[in-house]
């Protein structure tokens, strides 16, 4: 493929799947500036991998794989301590007016709980919440179909338990 052909194919892929990049980055980066850097790195990796893209695979699956691999690598480079501190700082800045809507608050809690999951579990939940089929999740993450179903069930139970604990703590105040 020529450089011009690659450029057009790249622009089309990014336009079609921009939402994937943003969703994955949001799951792995609490701060907007850091998310933009991560999205830029994802695009660089997609550009570099474009000549090796095999059209027999769905482009969304291919994009997810690259985006998740970049996000996980980025996450591993940052210490858990720094992550927790950034998340705490971001939550502290939101103030009480941001908590006015209960659904919005629950959504933020869900994002927080998902951000605290292990890397693979977080990637799995991002895809699950995206309404990807178990088969597609298995293909993207390179795990078995039965493993996807088992992990989704366990993670959902863990998240329900976290919500319940949070509810109990909130009621105890």
N, CA, C and O of each residue as an XYZ file, in Angstrom:
692
protein
N       0.841     -1.181      0.000
C       0.000      0.000      0.000
C       0.883      1.240      0.000
O       1.867      1.289      0.737
N       0.556      2.232     -0.802
C       1.363      3.452     -0.875
C       1.133      4.315      0.346
O       0.182      4.103      1.099
N       2.014      5.296      0.541
C       1.882      6.214      1.674
C       0.564      6.973      1.630
O      -0.073      7.179      2.662
N       0.151      7.397      0.418
C      -1.110      8.128      0.273
C      -2.284      7.198      0.592
O      -3.227      7.604      1.271
N      -2.229      5.956      0.108
C      -3.280      4.985      0.395
C      -3.367      4.680      1.875
O      -4.457      4.564      2.435
N      -2.194      4.550      2.514
C      -2.160      4.327      3.959
C      -2.785      5.492      4.702
O      -3.531      5.301      5.662
N      -2.477      6.695      4.255
C      -2.991      7.889      4.914
C      -4.514      7.947      4.848
O      -5.168      8.245      5.847
N      -5.073      7.666      3.686
C      -6.533      7.687      3.530
C      -7.179      6.570      4.344
O      -8.204      6.788      4.991
N      -6.589      5.381      4.317
C      -7.122      4.248      5.077
C      -7.052      4.550      6.575
O      -7.978      4.239      7.325
N      -5.947      5.157      6.996
C      -5.778      5.512      8.397
C      -6.846      6.515      8.836
O      -7.485      6.330      9.871
N      -7.037      7.559      8.063
C      -8.028      8.576      8.412
C      -9.427      7.978      8.477
O     -10.208      8.321      9.365
N      -9.744      7.098      7.556
C     -11.059      6.457      7.551
C     -11.240      5.573      8.786
O     -12.290      5.605      9.429
N     -10.217      4.789      9.112
C     -10.282      3.926     10.306
C     -10.482      4.740     11.582
O     -11.309      4.399     12.428
N      -9.724      5.805     11.702
C      -9.815      6.642     12.908
C     -11.200      7.273     13.001
O     -11.793      7.299     14.079
N     -11.716      7.776     11.901
C     -13.053      8.381     11.919
C     -14.117      7.354     12.291
O     -15.013      7.649     13.083
N     -14.027      6.160     11.729
C     -15.012      5.108     12.001
C     -14.973      4.649     13.453
O     -16.012      4.336     14.035
N     -13.790      4.607     14.033
C     -13.619      3.960     15.343
C     -13.091      4.894     16.426
O     -12.529      4.431     17.419
N     -13.261      6.179     16.250
C     -12.802      7.167     17.235
C     -13.384      6.877     18.629
O     -12.701      7.042     19.640
N     -14.642      6.448     18.669
C     -15.303      6.155     19.940
C     -14.594      5.065     20.723
O     -14.526      5.126     21.950
N     -14.067      4.073     20.029
C     -13.335      2.990     20.694
C     -12.127      3.562     21.433
O     -11.880      3.223     22.591
N     -11.388      4.423     20.762
C     -10.185      5.000     21.372
C     -10.543      5.793     22.625
O      -9.864      5.691     23.647
N     -11.609      6.581     22.541
C     -12.014      7.394     23.687
C     -12.514      6.530     24.848
O     -12.210      6.815     26.007
N     -13.270      5.487     24.546
C     -13.787      4.622     25.614
C     -12.662      3.895     26.331
O     -12.655      3.812     27.559
N     -11.727      3.376     25.579
C     -10.605      2.656     26.192
C      -9.749      3.633     27.005
O      -9.354      3.328     28.130
N      -9.467      4.794     26.438
C      -8.647      5.776     27.159
C      -9.339      6.221     28.440
O      -8.686      6.395     29.469
N     -10.640      6.405     28.387
C     -11.386      6.838     29.583
C     -11.320      5.774     30.684
O     -11.283      6.102     31.869
N     -11.307      4.517     30.290
C     -11.246      3.436     31.272
C      -9.880      3.340     31.952
O      -9.777      2.821     33.063
N      -8.838      3.835     31.295
C      -7.488      3.679     31.826
C      -6.854      4.971     32.328
O      -5.824      4.920     33.000
N      -7.440      6.128     32.021
C      -6.838      7.402     32.419
C      -7.858      8.292     33.110
O      -8.869      8.653     32.509
N      -7.608      8.649     34.359
C      -8.558      9.503     35.078
C      -8.506     10.972     34.647
O      -9.487     11.696     34.823
N      -7.399     11.414     34.097
C      -7.220     12.825     33.752
C      -7.313     13.051     32.247
O      -6.753     12.288     31.459
N      -8.021     14.102     31.859
C      -8.258     14.408     30.443
C      -6.954     14.579     29.663
O      -6.813     14.031     28.570
N      -6.015     15.321     30.204
C      -4.752     15.559     29.497
C      -4.024     14.238     29.229
O      -3.480     14.023     28.146
N      -4.024     13.373     30.221
C      -3.386     12.066     30.077
C      -4.134     11.215     29.042
O      -3.515     10.479     28.274
N      -5.469     11.322     29.028
C      -6.276     10.584     28.041
C      -5.910     11.000     26.627
O      -5.789     10.156     25.740
N      -5.734     12.304     26.414
C      -5.393     12.788     25.072
C      -4.036     12.243     24.626
O      -3.861     11.873     23.465
N      -3.084     12.198     25.551
C      -1.769     11.623     25.231
C      -1.902     10.142     24.875
O      -1.271      9.663     23.933
N      -2.728      9.425     25.637
C      -2.931      8.002     25.387
C      -3.599      7.780     24.029
O      -3.202      6.882     23.287
N      -4.593      8.576     23.704
C      -5.265      8.461     22.401
C      -4.275      8.723     21.273
O      -4.289      8.032     20.255
N      -3.425      9.714     21.457
C      -2.407     10.001     20.444
C      -1.471      8.803     20.261
O      -1.119      8.454     19.135
N      -1.069      8.173     21.374
C      -0.201      6.993     21.285
C      -0.921      5.841     20.584
O      -0.315      5.108     19.804
N      -2.221      5.686     20.867
C      -3.008      4.647     20.186
C      -3.003      4.887     18.678
O      -2.832      3.952     17.895
N      -3.192      6.137     18.280
C      -3.218      6.450     16.843
C      -1.864      6.184     16.191
O      -1.798      5.704     15.060
N      -0.793      6.495     16.902
C       0.552      6.216     16.371
C       0.714      4.713     16.153
O       1.211      4.283     15.112
N       0.295      3.913     17.139
C       0.423      2.459     17.021
C      -0.446      1.907     15.887
O      -0.039      0.982     15.184
N      -1.634      2.473     15.713
C      -2.513      2.046     14.611
C      -1.853      2.379     13.273
O      -1.854      1.559     12.354
N      -1.297      3.571     13.168
C      -0.614      3.982     11.929
C       0.541      3.027     11.614
O       0.713      2.600     10.473
N       1.330      2.699     12.644
C       2.483      1.820     12.425
C       2.061      0.398     12.083
O       2.769     -0.297     11.354
N       0.916     -0.046     12.602
C       0.447     -1.413     12.355
C      -0.392     -1.531     11.081
O      -0.653     -2.641     10.618
N      -0.809     -0.419     10.519
C      -1.712     -0.434      9.365
C      -1.221     -1.294      8.194
O      -2.030     -2.007      7.601
N       0.049     -1.259      7.840
C       0.503     -2.107      6.724
C       0.332     -3.611      6.997
O       0.283     -4.411      6.063
N       0.244     -3.985      8.267
C       0.103     -5.400      8.627
C      -1.356     -5.800      8.868
O      -1.629     -6.951      9.208
N      -2.294     -4.861      8.694
C      -3.710     -5.164      8.943
C      -4.203     -6.219      7.958
O      -3.974     -6.119      6.752
N      -4.884     -7.229      8.491
C      -5.439     -8.308      7.678
C      -6.944     -8.065      7.554
O      -7.666     -8.132      8.548
N      -7.410     -7.788      6.358
C      -8.812     -7.417      6.124
C      -9.802     -8.547      6.430
O     -11.011     -8.311      6.423
N      -9.325     -9.758      6.697
C     -10.255    -10.843      7.041
C     -10.809    -10.648      8.453
O     -11.807    -11.271      8.816
N     -10.171     -9.789      9.250
C     -10.648     -9.504     10.601
C     -11.417     -8.190     10.599
O     -11.130     -7.287      9.813
N     -12.398     -8.098     11.492
C     -13.163     -6.859     11.609
C     -12.232     -5.743     12.064
O     -11.404     -5.935     12.954
N     -12.373     -4.591     11.453
C     -11.499     -3.472     11.823
C     -11.718     -3.052     13.271
O     -10.766     -2.640     13.935
N     -12.951     -3.145     13.781
C     -13.198     -2.748     15.170
C     -12.445     -3.669     16.138
O     -11.916     -3.202     17.147
N     -12.393     -4.960     15.842
C     -11.659     -5.907     16.681
C     -10.176     -5.554     16.686
O      -9.529     -5.556     17.733
N      -9.654     -5.254     15.512
C      -8.243     -4.913     15.354
C      -7.921     -3.624     16.125
O      -6.906     -3.546     16.817
N      -8.785     -2.625     16.001
C      -8.593     -1.347     16.697
C      -8.646     -1.563     18.212
O      -7.816     -1.031     18.949
N      -9.632     -2.352     18.675
C      -9.728     -2.634     20.118
C      -8.448     -3.275     20.631
O      -7.932     -2.891     21.681
N      -7.941     -4.240     19.899
C      -6.717     -4.925     20.342
C      -5.568     -3.949     20.518
O      -4.869     -3.965     21.532
N      -5.384     -3.106     19.525
C      -4.283     -2.135     19.599
C      -4.526     -1.151     20.741
O      -3.626     -0.890     21.539
N      -5.738     -0.606     20.821
C      -6.058      0.380     21.850
C      -5.871     -0.203     23.252
O      -5.293      0.445     24.125
N      -6.355     -1.412     23.462
C      -6.227     -2.034     24.784
C      -4.772     -2.345     25.114
O      -4.341     -2.148     26.250
N      -4.015     -2.827     24.141
C      -2.597     -3.111     24.386
C      -1.833     -1.840     24.755
O      -1.014     -1.848     25.674
N      -2.102     -0.752     24.040
C      -1.439      0.522     24.346
C      -1.857      1.010     25.734
O      -1.020      1.454     26.520
N      -3.147      0.927     26.028
C      -3.651      1.405     27.321
C      -3.073      0.586     28.476
O      -2.689      1.145     29.504
N      -3.012     -0.720     28.310
C      -2.464     -1.577     29.367
C      -0.975     -1.299     29.558
O      -0.498     -1.243     30.691
N      -0.247     -1.125     28.476
C       1.181     -0.791     28.587
C       1.362      0.537     29.311
O       2.225      0.671     30.179
N       0.550      1.504     28.950
C       0.603      2.816     29.609
C       0.315      2.677     31.096
O       1.007      3.254     31.935
N      -0.701      1.912     31.403
C      -1.103      1.715     32.793
C       0.017      1.063     33.598
O       0.270      1.440     34.742
N       0.677      0.090     32.999
C       1.757     -0.607     33.699
C       2.944      0.305     33.980
O       3.670      0.099     34.952
N       3.143      1.304     33.142
C       4.262      2.226     33.333
C       4.025      3.162     34.509
O       4.968      3.729     35.062
N       2.778      3.317     34.881
C       2.430      4.235     35.967
C       2.200      3.432     37.237
O       1.565      2.378     37.193
N       2.691      3.899     38.338
C       2.530      3.135     39.579
C       1.093      3.213     40.077
O       0.382      4.182     39.812
N       0.682      2.191     40.793
C      -0.658      2.140     41.374
C      -0.852      3.302     42.339
O      -1.937      3.879     42.416
N       0.182      3.637     43.060
C       0.106      4.748     44.015
C      -0.235      6.056     43.303
O      -1.094      6.806     43.765
N       0.427      6.332     42.191
C       0.152      7.556     41.440
C      -1.275      7.549     40.910
O      -1.947      8.581     40.942
N      -1.744      6.420     40.429
C      -3.109      6.304     39.904
C      -4.132      6.654     40.971
O      -5.046      7.445     40.739
N      -3.967      6.055     42.141
C      -4.937      6.298     43.213
C      -4.939      7.765     43.621
O      -5.998      8.348     43.857
N      -3.753      8.359     43.704
C      -3.668      9.762     44.093
C      -4.341     10.646     43.046
O      -5.060     11.577     43.410
N      -4.127     10.382     41.762
C      -4.754     11.179     40.714
C      -6.270     11.043     40.762
O      -6.989     12.028     40.601
N      -6.752      9.836     40.981
C      -8.197      9.624     41.039
C      -8.792     10.356     42.238
O      -9.864     10.951     42.130
N      -8.108     10.317     43.377
C      -8.581     11.021     44.559
C      -8.606     12.524     44.315
O      -9.570     13.200     44.673
N      -7.546     13.048     43.705
C      -7.491     14.478     43.407
C      -8.616     14.881     42.457
O      -9.247     15.918     42.665
N      -8.876     14.098     41.437
C      -9.935     14.409     40.471
C     -11.299     14.385     41.157
O     -12.133     15.252     40.895
N     -11.537     13.417     42.022
C     -12.816     13.330     42.736
C     -12.980     14.491     43.704
O     -14.088     15.003     43.866
N     -11.906     14.913     44.346
C     -11.984     16.011     45.305
C     -12.343     17.321     44.613
O     -13.006     18.174     45.202
N     -11.905     17.486     43.361
C     -12.180     18.711     42.613
C     -13.630     18.811     42.148
O     -14.090     19.899     41.800
N     -14.348     17.706     42.137
C     -15.695     17.717     41.578
C     -16.708     18.424     42.475
O     -17.671     19.000     41.968
N     -16.520     18.395     43.761
C     -17.386     19.119     44.674
C     -18.793     18.570     44.745
O     -19.165     17.698     43.960
N     -19.593     19.088     45.701
C     -20.928     18.551     45.943
C     -21.913     18.800     44.808
O     -22.830     18.000     44.621
N     -21.757     19.890     44.035
C     -22.724     20.153     42.976
C     -22.679     19.079     41.888
O     -23.680     18.846     41.209
N     -21.545     18.434     41.718
C     -21.433     17.374     40.712
C     -22.210     16.128     41.121
O     -22.519     15.288     40.276
N     -22.529     15.999     42.414
C     -23.227     14.826     42.918
C     -24.742     14.993     42.912
O     -25.450     14.161     43.480
N     -25.251     16.043     42.287
C     -26.680     16.331     42.354
C     -27.526     15.247     41.705
O     -28.618     14.959     42.193
N     -27.075     14.658     40.658
C     -27.853     13.646     39.952
C     -27.419     12.250     40.396
O     -26.254     11.882     40.244
N     -28.351     11.479     40.944
C     -28.025     10.164     41.493
C     -27.488      9.211     40.428
O     -26.534      8.478     40.687
N     -28.084      9.210     39.234
C     -27.601      8.318     38.171
C     -26.185      8.705     37.758
O     -25.343      7.843     37.505
N     -25.936      9.993     37.694
C     -24.602     10.463     37.341
C     -23.588     10.009     38.399
O     -22.471      9.605     38.075
N     -23.996     10.085     39.654
C     -23.132      9.653     40.748
C     -22.865      8.148     40.657
O     -21.736      7.698     40.858
N     -23.900      7.382     40.356
C     -23.726      5.930     40.234
C     -22.827      5.597     39.048
O     -22.021      4.669     39.117
N     -22.966      6.348     37.965
C     -22.108      6.128     36.803
C     -20.652      6.409     37.162
O     -19.763      5.648     36.781
N     -20.402      7.492     37.890
C     -19.027      7.802     38.308
C     -18.481      6.723     39.236
O     -17.309      6.357     39.155
N     -19.342      6.218     40.117
C     -18.914      5.129     40.998
C     -18.547      3.895     40.179
O     -17.527      3.253     40.429
N     -19.386      3.573     39.203
C     -19.101      2.423     38.337
C     -17.765      2.624     37.636
O     -16.948      1.704     37.595
N     -17.528      3.808     37.084
C     -16.241      4.091     36.438
C     -15.089      3.914     37.418
O     -14.052      3.345     37.075
N     -15.278      4.407     38.647
C     -14.232      4.281     39.665
C     -13.969      2.815     39.986
O     -12.818      2.379     40.021
N     -15.040      2.053     40.221
C     -14.878      0.640     40.558
C     -14.220     -0.126     39.412
O     -13.372     -0.986     39.649
N     -14.602      0.177     38.183
C     -13.990     -0.484     37.022
C     -12.517     -0.104     36.921
O     -11.681     -0.946     36.595
N     -12.193      1.163     37.200
C     -10.792      1.600     37.118
C      -9.909      0.902     38.145
O      -8.689      0.859     37.988
N     -10.518      0.353     39.196
C      -9.757     -0.346     40.230
C      -9.580     -1.829     39.943
O      -8.887     -2.526     40.685
N     -10.200     -2.319     38.873
C     -10.070     -3.737     38.508
C      -8.691     -4.012     37.936
O      -7.980     -3.089     37.538
N      -8.317     -5.280     37.896
C      -7.079     -5.689     37.236
C      -7.187     -5.334     35.757
O      -8.289     -5.161     35.236
N      -6.052     -5.225     35.085
C      -5.994     -4.759     33.703
C      -6.908     -5.553     32.765
O      -7.698     -4.965     32.027
N      -6.806     -6.876     32.791
C      -7.598     -7.705     31.892
C      -9.086     -7.586     32.214
O      -9.918     -7.513     31.310
N      -9.414     -7.567     33.506
C     -10.812     -7.447     33.915
C     -11.391     -6.104     33.471
O     -12.544     -6.027     33.048
N     -10.586     -5.056     33.568
C     -11.033     -3.728     33.146
C     -11.300     -3.721     31.643
O     -12.326     -3.214     31.189
N     -10.378     -4.283     30.882
C     -10.568     -4.350     29.429
C     -11.826     -5.140     29.093
O     -12.599     -4.757     28.214
N     -12.019     -6.243     29.800
C     -13.196     -7.081     29.575
C     -14.484     -6.291     29.841
O     -15.439     -6.383     29.070
N     -14.510     -5.517     30.931
C     -15.714     -4.752     31.265
C     -15.950     -3.612     30.281
O     -17.100     -3.303     29.968
N     -14.897     -2.986     29.790
C     -15.057     -1.940     28.773
C     -15.763     -2.534     27.558
O     -16.693     -1.935     27.018
N     -15.321     -3.700     27.139
C     -15.930     -4.358     25.979
C     -17.349     -4.826     26.285
O     -18.238     -4.703     25.442
N     -17.566     -5.357     27.472
C     -18.888     -5.837     27.879
C     -19.891     -4.683     27.902
O     -21.008     -4.816     27.402
N     -19.495     -3.567     28.476
C     -20.375     -2.402     28.547
C     -20.599     -1.770     27.175
O     -21.528     -0.984     26.986
N     -19.756     -2.116     26.243
C     -19.883     -1.672     24.859
C     -20.853     -2.583     24.095
O     -21.073     -2.401     22.898
N     -21.429     -3.563     24.801
C     -22.355     -4.549     24.223
C     -21.701     -5.436     23.168
O     -22.349     -5.849     22.206
N     -20.424     -5.723     23.353
C     -19.738     -6.672     22.472
C     -20.160     -8.075     22.878
O     -20.395     -8.342     24.056
N     -20.255     -8.959     21.913
C     -20.620    -10.348     22.213
C     -19.470    -11.020     22.954
O     -18.321    -10.585     22.873
N     -19.796    -12.075     23.667
C     -18.745    -12.823     24.379
C     -17.718    -13.353     23.382
O     -16.523    -13.387     23.676
N     -18.180    -13.762     22.211
C     -17.259    -14.281     21.192
C     -16.296    -13.185     20.736
O     -15.099    -13.429     20.582
N     -16.818    -11.989     20.522
C     -15.951    -10.892     20.081
C     -14.985    -10.483     21.190
O     -13.824    -10.179     20.917
N     -15.451    -10.472     22.427
C     -14.577    -10.155     23.564
C     -13.448    -11.193     23.650
O     -12.284    -10.844     23.848
N     -13.809    -12.458     23.498
C     -12.809    -13.527     23.539
C     -11.759    -13.325     22.447
O     -10.562    -13.486     22.684
N     -12.223    -12.970     21.253
C     -11.304    -12.764     20.127
C     -10.388    -11.568     20.376
O      -9.183    -11.647     20.135
N     -10.952    -10.464     20.856
C     -10.167     -9.251     21.091
C      -9.129     -9.478     22.183
O      -7.974     -9.077     22.036
N      -9.533    -10.117     23.277
C      -8.635    -10.294     24.419
C      -7.773    -11.545     24.336
O      -6.834    -11.710     25.114
N      -8.093    -12.427     23.390
C      -7.301    -13.642     23.241
C      -7.511    -14.635     24.371
O      -6.578    -15.329     24.776
N      -8.750    -14.703     24.887
C      -9.080    -15.677     25.929
C     -10.255    -16.529     25.435
O     -10.893    -16.191     24.438
N     -10.532    -17.615     26.125
C     -11.590    -18.514     25.669
C     -12.969    -17.921     25.940
O     -13.136    -17.063     26.807
N     -13.943    -18.395     25.183
C     -15.325    -17.948     25.330
C     -15.846    -18.254     26.733
O     -16.506    -17.416     27.348
N     -15.551    -19.449     27.238
C     -16.024    -19.813     28.579
C     -15.357    -18.942     29.648
O     -15.972    -18.616     30.663
N     -14.101    -18.569     29.412
C     -13.397    -17.690     30.345
C     -14.056    -16.310     30.374
O     -14.160    -15.699     31.437
N     -14.499    -15.818     29.219
C     -15.194    -14.524     29.166
C     -16.454    -14.582     30.023
O     -16.685    -13.705     30.856
N     -17.273    -15.624     29.814
C     -18.531    -15.746     30.553
C     -18.276    -15.837     32.059
O     -18.966    -15.190     32.848
N     -17.302    -16.626     32.449
C     -16.977    -16.786     33.867
C     -16.505    -15.466     34.461
O     -16.969    -15.054     35.525
N     -15.579    -14.805     33.766
C     -15.032    -13.552     34.272
C     -16.103    -12.464     34.352
O     -16.142    -11.714     35.328
N     -16.967    -12.368     33.348
C     -18.025    -11.351     33.372
C     -18.914    -11.557     34.588
O     -19.239    -10.602     35.294
N     -19.305    -12.798     34.832
C     -20.145    -13.102     35.992
C     -19.477    -12.722     37.302
O     -20.103    -12.123     38.176
N     -18.212    -13.070     37.432
C     -17.479    -12.759     38.668
C     -17.289    -11.254     38.852
O     -17.431    -10.734     39.959
N     -16.972    -10.569     37.776
C     -16.764     -9.119     37.863
C     -18.078     -8.419     38.206
O     -18.097     -7.496     39.021
N     -19.174     -8.854     37.589
C     -20.476     -8.255     37.903
C     -20.811     -8.454     39.378
O     -21.301     -7.537     40.036
N     -20.546     -9.653     39.895
C     -20.777     -9.910     41.320
C     -19.911     -8.997     42.185
O     -20.379     -8.447     43.182
N     -18.645     -8.841     41.796
C     -17.719     -7.997     42.543
C     -18.200     -6.537     42.524
O     -18.149     -5.854     43.547
N     -18.663     -6.067     41.371
C     -19.144     -4.687     41.265
C     -20.420     -4.481     42.085
O     -20.584     -3.444     42.728
N     -21.320     -5.466     42.063
C     -22.539     -5.375     42.877
C     -22.173     -5.283     44.354
O     -22.763     -4.509     45.107
N     -21.195     -6.081     44.752
C     -20.751     -6.076     46.144
C     -20.159     -4.712     46.509
O     -20.406     -4.200     47.601
N     -19.381     -4.129     45.601
C     -18.794     -2.805     45.842
C     -19.883     -1.747     45.991
O     -19.801     -0.888     46.868
N     -20.912     -1.810     45.124
C     -22.017     -0.859     45.225
C     -22.741     -1.030     46.551
O     -23.104     -0.053     47.207
N     -22.945     -2.276     46.935
C     -23.626     -2.564     48.196
C     -22.822     -2.026     49.386
O     -23.386     -1.420     50.297
N     -21.518     -2.249     49.374
C     -20.654     -1.746     50.439
C     -20.704     -0.222     50.486
O     -20.786      0.377     51.558
N     -20.653      0.389     49.313
C     -20.694      1.855     49.247
C     -22.023      2.369     49.786
O     -22.063      3.359     50.516
N     -23.110      1.692     49.424
C     -24.451      2.071     49.900
C     -24.519      1.971     51.424
O     -25.035      2.867     52.092
N     -23.995      0.876     51.960
C     -23.994      0.682     53.409
C     -23.171      1.744     54.124
O     -23.567      2.240     55.179
N     -22.022      2.091     53.545
C     -21.167      3.132     54.127
C     -21.866      4.492     54.068
O     -21.786      5.276     55.014
N     -22.545      4.767     52.962
C     -23.250      6.047     52.798
C     -24.399      6.150     53.791
O     -24.640      7.221     54.349
N     -25.103      5.060     54.016
C     -26.229      5.059     54.943
C     -25.765      5.139     56.393
O     -26.511      5.592     57.261
N     -24.535      4.699     56.657
C     -24.001      4.691     58.007
C     -23.487      6.046     58.464
O     -23.192      6.236     59.644
N     -23.379      6.979     57.544
C     -22.847      8.312     57.884
C     -23.828      9.114     58.664
O     -23.542     10.254     59.030
